Amino acid sequence: MTTNITFTMLKPDAVEANNIGPILAMINKAGFTIKAMKYLRLSKEQAGNFYAVHKERPFYGELVDYMSSGPIVAAVLQKNNAVADFRTLIGATDPTKADEGTIRKLFAKSIAANAVHGSDSDENAANEANFFFSGLERF
C-alpha cells in the first residue's frame, strides 16, 4: 500500500554548496508539500543510528563521517505516490547515470556526495520521518 509521505535529507555537500533553495524549489515545483523541515548537524552517533541498516557494509564508516561532517536539511514531504515520485525527481544514486533535470544530475558531486537522500519505501519513509520528527513537528 502506498502512502502520501516520503522523507528527504539535503546532504552536507548540497548545503555547503548553497543549493538548499534551488533544491527546495524543485521539490515544490514537482508538487510536493513540506510537512516538516529542520536544519541541523548530525553527530556521528545520530548518523550511525540513522544508517544502522548499513552497519555491516564496507562504506558505513565513511557514510557516518560524511553525514556528520556538516549541516543537513531534513524534511517530510507529502504528495500522492510520494516515495516513487520523489525517487524519480532525485534520480539515480550515481549522478552520472541520473536522468537530465533530476536533482542529483544537477547538484550531486559523486555517488557518495549525491546531494539528497530519498526514502526507498513507504515503510522506510515512515521510519525515517519518525527518526527526525515528532507528531508535534509535522503540519
Residue pairs with C-beta under 8 A, 6 or more apart in sequence:
1 122
2 81
2 82
2 83
2 84
2 122
3 82
3 83
3 122
3 125
3 126
4 78
4 79
4 80
4 81
4 82
5 35
5 76
5 77
5 78
5 82
5 125
5 126
5 129
6 76
6 77
6 79
6 82
6 83
6 86
6 118
6 119
6 125
7 74
7 75
7 76
7 77
7 117
7 118
7 119
7 124
7 125
7 128
7 129
7 132
8 27
8 74
8 75
8 77
8 86
8 90
8 116
8 117
8 118
8 119
9 72
9 73
9 74
9 75
9 116
9 117
10 19
10 20
10 23
10 72
10 73
10 75
10 115
10 116
11 66
11 67
11 72
11 113
11 114
11 115
11 116
11 117
12 66
12 67
12 69
12 70
12 71
12 72
12 113
13 108
13 109
13 113
13 114
13 115
14 20
14 23
14 107
14 115
14 116
15 70
15 71
15 72
15 73
16 70
17 107
19 107
19 115
20 73
22 106
22 107
23 103
23 107
23 115
23 116
24 34
24 73
26 89
26 103
26 106
27 34
27 75
27 77
27 89
28 34
30 79
30 85
30 86
30 89
31 79
31 85
32 77
32 78
32 79
32 82
32 85
32 86
33 77
33 78
33 79
34 75
34 76
34 77
34 78
35 75
35 76
35 77
35 78
35 138
35 139
36 75
36 76
36 129
36 132
36 133
36 137
36 138
36 139
37 73
37 74
37 75
37 76
38 73
38 74
38 75
38 132
38 133
38 137
39 71
39 72
39 73
40 71
40 72
40 74
41 68
41 70
41 71
41 72
42 50
42 67
42 68
42 72
43 68
44 64
44 65
44 68
46 68
47 63
47 64
47 67
47 68
48 55
48 60
48 64
49 131
50 67
50 128
50 131
51 60
51 63
51 64
51 67
54 60
54 63
59 112
62 112
63 112
66 112
66 113
74 132
74 133
76 129
76 132
76 133
76 138
77 86
79 85
79 86
82 125
83 118
83 119
83 120
83 121
83 122
83 125
86 118
86 119
87 118
87 120
88 102
89 102
89 103
89 118
90 98
90 102
90 103
90 104
90 115
90 116
90 118
91 98
91 99
91 102
91 103
91 104
91 105
92 98
92 99
92 102
92 104
93 104
93 111
93 114
94 111
94 114
95 104
95 105
95 108
95 109
95 110
95 111
95 114
95 115
98 104
98 105
98 108
99 105
103 115
103 116
104 114
104 115
104 116
107 115
107 116
108 114
108 115
108 116
109 115
119 125
119 128
129 138
